[in-house]
Amino acid sequence: MESSVSAESQSTPIQHHSRSYQTYPGAQYILPSDEDERARLELQHRVLQRAIGPRLVIPTLSLQPGDQVLDCGTGSGVWLMDLSKQVTSDVSLFGIDIEPRLFPMSTAQIVFSVGSATELPAHWSNKFRLVNQRLLIAALSVKEWPRVLQEIHRTLVPGGWVQLLEAKRWGAENGDLSTKHRQMLEKLFASRNLLIDCSVQLPRLLDDAGFKNIHVEERKLPAGSWAGPEGEETRDNFIGVFRGMKTPVLNAGGLGYVQSEQEYDEWMNGLAREWDAIEGTTVDICICYAQKSM
C-alpha cells in the first residue's frame, strides 16, 4: 500500500464520486451526511450499546420529571430516540448538530436544533441534568475540545453529569493494512488539527474544565467475521467510518497513500478482509463520565 506519490500530487485533489458532507462554517467534521450515513449511525448505535449493555445513561442517575437532557453531535438522533422509550414523557430531550439533514422530526418531547457544541445557546446555562456526546473524534480540533467541555459544564445544572464515548484504538494489531491505515489517519487528523488521541486526554480535559468525580471505562469490541455476526457488524460499522473519510483523503491528494478512488476502495476492502482473517482484532472504546460540582 505504500506509494511513491510526489509532494506536488499529494496536494492535488483526486477525482472521485463524492458523498454529501456538512457545510457548517469552520467545522472540520470529516464524515458524510446522507442516507447511507444514517443507516450506519443506526448500526453504530446497536454496536455500541451491545458493548456497553442496556445502559443509555452511564452514571448512576435517575432522570426525574422536569429533567432535561442534551445530546451533542446528535446526528440522526438515534440515542435520543432510544432514550425517549426509557424515560417518562415529562423529561425533555434536546439534540444539537451542525448538520440537520439526518434529523428526525422534532416531537413534543424531543427538539432538534442546528448549532455547534463549541458555542451552545447562552440561555442554556444550568439547564441539563445530563449531556451525552459520542464519537466526535472526527469533528473537534485540538483547540475545540477544551471549549466544548467548558460549554457542556456551563449548561449542566449543579450536580449534573456529562458522558462521553470515544474510539481509542482500532484494527488488527499486526496487520500490514491496519498499520498503514492508522498512519494515514494520523496524517489526515494532523492536517486538520483533529485530536486523534482524544480518548486518552479526556480525563485531563474534563478536570481542566472543572468537572469532578471523573470515571473512565474501556471496552474492546471484537471486529471481523472470526467473531461471528456481532464481529461482522462491528467491522461493517467502523470500516464504514473509514469509507466515509474517502473524500477528505482524496481531496488532500491521497496523503501519499493512494493515487485513485479505486485504490482507496480496494484498500478498504482489503482492510475488512484483514480484520476477518486476524483473530483478536478489536475496536477499543473509552467511556468517560464526570459531574459538575453541586
Phi, psi and omega per residue, in radians:
M1 nan -0.198 3.108
E2 -1.168 2.598 -3.016
S3 -2.348 2.667 3.093
S4 -1.787 0.667 -3.130
V5 -1.099 2.360 -3.116
S6 -1.307 2.809 3.116
A7 -1.056 -0.638 -3.133
E8 -1.154 -0.774 -3.086
S9 -1.221 -0.457 3.136
Q10 -1.076 -0.510 -3.112
S11 -1.653 -0.038 3.129
T12 -1.668 2.095 -3.127
P13 -0.987 2.500 3.114
I14 -1.683 2.253 -3.115
Q15 -1.108 2.390 -3.134
H16 -2.898 2.959 3.053
H17 -1.459 1.991 -3.054
S18 -1.669 2.548 3.003
R19 -1.557 3.128 3.140
S20 -1.500 2.309 -3.134
Y21 -2.187 2.810 3.119
Q22 -1.126 2.704 -3.132
T23 -2.237 0.417 -3.104
Y24 -1.140 2.295 -3.072
P25 -0.969 2.181 3.070
G26 1.431 -0.129 -3.079
A27 -1.331 2.520 -3.119
Q28 -1.869 0.092 -3.035
Y29 -0.986 2.283 -2.945
I30 -1.972 0.286 3.052
L31 -1.930 2.704 -3.039
P32 -1.319 2.960 3.066
S33 -2.298 1.507 -3.124
D34 -2.625 -3.102 -3.066
E35 -1.162 -0.583 3.059
D36 -1.091 -0.665 3.120
E37 -1.219 -0.634 3.071
R38 -1.011 -0.804 3.130
A39 -1.097 -0.693 3.130
R40 -1.144 -0.686 3.129
L41 -1.123 -0.619 3.053
E42 -1.106 -0.780 3.092
L43 -1.086 -0.771 -3.113
Q44 -1.042 -0.713 3.125
H45 -1.048 -0.761 3.108
R46 -1.091 -0.776 -3.114
V47 -1.079 -0.804 -3.103
L48 -1.195 -0.740 -3.127
Q49 -1.159 -0.565 3.075
R50 -1.099 -0.646 3.139
A51 -1.289 -0.650 -3.077
I52 -1.435 -0.553 -3.006
G53 1.796 -2.908 -3.042
P54 -1.269 -0.083 -3.051
R55 -1.324 1.995 2.911
L56 -1.500 -0.565 3.061
V57 -1.791 2.000 -3.009
I58 -1.391 -0.823 3.117
P59 -1.132 2.847 3.024
T60 -1.322 1.625 -2.968
L61 -2.594 2.254 3.079
S62 -1.919 1.983 -3.129
L63 -1.270 2.263 -3.052
Q64 -1.915 2.804 3.066
P65 -0.905 2.301 -3.105
G66 1.651 -0.284 3.079
D67 -1.167 2.683 3.126
Q68 -2.222 2.478 -3.055
V69 -2.229 2.416 3.106
L70 -2.061 2.391 3.004
D71 -1.983 1.890 -3.138
C72 -1.464 2.314 -3.076
G73 1.171 0.862 -2.953
T74 -1.197 -0.383 3.111
G75 1.086 -2.014 -3.139
S76 -1.536 0.011 3.115
G77 1.311 0.252 -3.009
V78 -1.126 -0.636 3.121
W79 -1.145 -0.762 3.128
L80 -1.138 -0.720 3.138
M81 -1.073 -0.693 3.107
D82 -1.183 -0.761 -3.137
L83 -1.078 -0.629 -3.108
S84 -1.052 -0.397 3.118
K85 -1.417 -0.215 -3.060
Q86 -1.904 -0.147 -3.130
V87 -2.097 2.850 3.108
T88 -1.277 2.793 -3.037
S89 -1.190 -0.223 3.123
D90 -1.647 0.233 2.886
V91 -1.672 2.100 -3.065
S92 -1.545 2.356 -3.064
L93 -2.088 2.366 -3.114
F94 -2.248 2.410 3.041
G95 -2.190 2.369 3.123
I96 -2.262 2.481 -3.136
D97 -2.760 2.717 3.114
I98 -1.339 -0.242 -3.071
E99 -2.257 2.046 -3.077
P100 -1.532 -0.065 -3.009
R101 -1.049 -0.487 -3.089
L102 -1.685 -0.008 -3.124
F103 -1.097 2.377 2.855
P104 -1.330 3.085 3.098
M105 -1.204 2.412 3.015
S106 -1.159 2.688 3.128
T107 -2.226 -3.088 3.091
A108 -1.090 -0.473 -3.096
Q109 -1.741 -0.551 -3.027
I110 -2.039 2.174 -3.141
V111 -2.093 2.210 3.103
F112 -1.871 2.439 3.130
S113 -2.517 2.704 3.133
V114 -1.546 2.294 3.102
G115 3.011 2.993 -3.101
S116 -1.857 2.474 3.063
A117 -1.134 -0.273 3.122
T118 -1.330 -0.279 -3.123
E119 -2.623 1.375 3.126
L120 -1.269 2.695 -3.091
P121 -0.929 2.441 -3.091
A122 -1.057 -0.592 -3.080
H123 -1.363 0.034 3.089
W124 -1.550 0.089 3.139
S125 -1.025 2.373 3.086
N126 0.936 0.789 -3.016
K127 -1.910 -0.715 -2.896
F128 -1.789 2.439 3.042
R129 -1.404 -0.496 -3.118
L130 -2.570 2.387 2.985
V131 -2.119 2.228 3.109
N132 -1.900 2.442 3.058
Q133 -2.619 2.232 -3.075
R134 -2.261 2.347 2.903
L135 0.898 1.001 2.977
L136 -1.761 0.357 3.086
I137 -0.989 -0.584 -3.106
A138 -1.657 0.292 -3.063
A139 -2.215 -0.673 -2.952
L140 -1.779 2.339 3.137
S141 -1.409 2.987 3.121
V142 -0.958 -0.739 -3.115
K143 -1.343 -0.450 -3.080
E144 -1.377 -0.528 -3.107
W145 -0.972 -0.896 3.112
P146 -1.042 -0.684 -3.139
R147 -1.110 -0.762 -3.134
V148 -1.081 -0.781 -3.130
L149 -1.185 -0.583 3.036
Q150 -1.137 -0.700 3.117
E151 -1.154 -0.727 3.091
I152 -1.085 -0.768 3.118
H153 -1.020 -0.749 -3.135
R154 -1.083 -0.678 -3.015
T155 -1.499 -0.182 3.076
L156 -1.364 2.547 2.964
V157 -1.228 2.712 3.022
P158 -0.955 2.259 -3.076
G159 1.523 -0.046 3.117
G160 -1.291 2.900 -3.038
W161 -2.128 2.582 2.920
V162 -1.994 2.461 3.022
Q163 -2.247 2.268 -3.057
L164 -2.177 2.468 3.061
L165 -2.301 2.216 -3.133
E166 -2.427 2.670 3.053
A167 -1.309 2.435 3.141
K168 -1.918 -0.770 -3.110
R169 -2.700 2.662 -3.097
W170 -2.684 2.638 3.023
G171 1.815 3.002 -3.138
A172 -1.275 2.274 -3.042
E173 -0.975 -0.784 -3.081
N174 -2.016 0.408 3.141
G175 -1.475 2.281 -3.121
D176 -1.073 -0.783 -3.121
L177 -1.171 -0.672 3.117
S178 -1.135 -0.714 3.130
T179 -1.091 -0.819 3.134
K180 -1.163 -0.600 3.123
H181 -1.160 -0.724 3.086
R182 -1.080 -0.680 3.108
Q183 -1.124 -0.715 3.118
M184 -1.129 -0.747 3.131
L185 -1.111 -0.675 3.087
E186 -1.044 -0.685 3.129
K187 -1.217 -0.743 3.119
L188 -1.096 -0.826 -3.115
F189 -1.128 -0.715 3.124
A190 -1.097 -0.647 -3.124
S191 -1.144 -0.396 3.141
R192 -1.930 0.112 3.119
N193 1.064 0.554 3.076
L194 -1.489 2.646 -3.016
L195 -1.698 1.561 -3.024
I196 -1.190 -0.422 3.121
D197 -1.809 0.577 -3.095
C198 -1.003 -0.590 -3.107
S199 -1.057 -0.646 -3.136
V200 -1.263 -0.565 -3.054
Q201 -1.555 -0.191 -3.049
L202 -0.981 -0.792 3.140
P203 -0.990 -0.762 3.116
R204 -1.152 -0.756 -3.134
L205 -1.103 -0.675 3.098
L206 -1.140 -0.732 3.109
D207 -1.096 -0.770 3.132
D208 -1.075 -0.554 -3.121
A209 -1.414 -0.057 3.072
G210 1.778 0.097 -3.128
F211 -1.346 2.666 3.080
K212 -2.144 3.050 3.025
N213 0.941 0.879 -3.050
I214 -1.453 2.251 -3.141
H215 -2.136 2.573 3.110
V216 -2.308 2.277 3.025
E217 -2.229 2.569 3.100
E218 -2.222 2.583 3.104
R219 -2.349 2.536 3.024
K220 -1.935 2.113 -3.118
L221 -1.770 1.938 3.077
P222 -0.996 2.351 -3.028
A223 -2.316 2.115 3.127
G224 2.219 2.829 -3.077
S225 -1.124 -0.399 3.086
W226 -1.017 -0.415 -3.114
A227 -1.716 0.229 3.080
G228 1.411 -2.926 -3.075
P229 -1.005 -0.650 3.127
E230 -1.162 -0.675 3.077
G231 -1.143 -0.601 3.098
E232 -1.168 -0.676 3.109
E233 -1.164 -0.722 3.089
T234 -1.079 -0.783 3.084
R235 -1.017 -0.875 -3.070
D236 -1.074 -0.674 -3.137
N237 -1.141 -0.900 -3.014
F238 -1.363 -0.559 2.979
I239 -1.136 -0.577 3.041
G240 -1.075 -0.650 3.039
V241 -1.029 -0.832 -3.075
F242 -1.207 -0.618 3.040
R243 -1.078 -0.646 -3.140
G244 -1.186 -0.277 3.112
M245 -1.556 0.101 -3.076
K246 -1.028 -0.823 -3.090
T247 -1.079 -0.833 3.069
P248 -1.005 -0.668 3.136
V249 -1.183 -0.834 -3.091
L250 -1.260 -0.564 3.061
N251 -1.156 -0.402 3.063
A252 -1.587 0.248 3.081
G253 1.417 0.226 3.137
G254 1.565 -0.113 3.069
L255 1.005 0.370 3.141
G256 1.502 0.087 -3.074
Y257 -1.957 -0.521 3.129
V258 -2.420 2.710 -3.124
Q259 -2.089 -0.012 -3.123
S260 -2.749 2.833 3.067
E261 -1.081 -0.721 3.139
Q262 -1.051 -0.728 -3.138
E263 -1.112 -0.693 3.108
Y264 -1.116 -0.823 -3.132
D265 -1.058 -0.730 3.128
E266 -1.149 -0.616 3.084
W267 -1.076 -0.795 3.134
M268 -1.136 -0.681 3.075
N269 -1.077 -0.755 3.119
G270 -1.154 -0.632 3.110
L271 -1.089 -0.743 3.102
A272 -1.087 -0.745 3.124
R273 -1.123 -0.641 3.129
E274 -1.132 -0.735 3.094
W275 -1.082 -0.677 3.105
D276 -1.100 -0.670 -2.975
A277 -1.448 -0.497 -3.035
I278 -1.756 1.784 -3.141
E279 -1.106 2.399 -3.097
G280 1.762 -0.097 3.084
T281 -1.081 2.321 -3.134
T282 -2.406 2.836 2.846
V283 -1.963 2.123 -3.084
D284 -1.753 2.293 3.129
I285 -2.096 2.722 3.131
C286 -2.153 2.272 3.100
I287 -1.972 2.119 3.087
C288 -2.081 2.351 3.017
Y289 -2.413 2.554 -3.001
A290 -2.688 2.847 -2.980
Q291 -2.114 2.489 2.969
K292 -1.408 2.393 -3.110
S293 -1.031 2.620 3.103
M294 -1.210 nan nan
